[in-house]
Amino acid sequence: MVRKYQTYSPEFREEAAKMVVQGQRKIATVAREYGLHETTLGNWVKKYRDEHGDEQPPLELSERARLQEAERRVRELEAENSFLKKASAYFAREQR
């Protein structure tokens, strides 16, 4: 028995991929809605992202400043966390 594959138009593929990428919806949800296999839709999404990945607008000055401040804060918290881990290991070893 020969099994035939269903073909979809490029417009349909792009529209389904857009629903995942721009709509922030899960691949499984969109695939169920359209009766597609998740792997198939995942491949379409990957191709869409490869083709349209550089279409994000650049950050504005205020957004860039907020991002730099957040990155600085993360570095500080990571340093504090590292210090506290070392201190807790020291005091745990000292109690024995």
C-alpha positions, -999 to 999 in steps of 0.1 A, spaced: 0 0 0 14 33 -10 11 62 14 8 97 0 21 127 17 0 157 21 16 189 8 9 223 21 13 256 3 42 279 13 18 305 24 1 280 48 35 270 62 46 305 68 13 315 84 14 285 108 51 293 117 41 330 123 14 319 148 41 301 168 69 328 165 49 360 167 19 347 187 42 332 214 21 300 212 35 265 217 42 243 187 20 215 201 -10 238 204 -8 251 169 -1 217 155 -32 203 172 -54 231 158 -43 225 122 -40 187 125 -3 187 118 25 167 133 46 186 158 79 178 141 66 191 108 55 224 123 87 226 143 107 223 110 86 251 95 92 273 125 129 267 124 130 276 87 110 307 94 133 318 122 163 312 100 149 333 72 134 361 94 157 361 124 172 394 118 140 414 116 139 425 153 140 462 157 171 476 174 169 486 211 161 521 220 184 541 242 163 537 273 160 499 267 197 496 262 203 514 295 179 492 313 196 461 298 230 473 309 218 480 344 202 445 346 234 429 334 254 448 360 230 437 387 233 401 376 271 402 378 269 416 413 244 390 424 265 362 409 296 375 428 276 376 460 262 341 454 297 328 447 310 343 480 282 329 500 287 294 486 324 296 496 315 309 530 289 283 537 314 255 526 340 270 550 317 271 580 302 236 572 337 222 572 347 240 604 318 225 624 331 190 620 
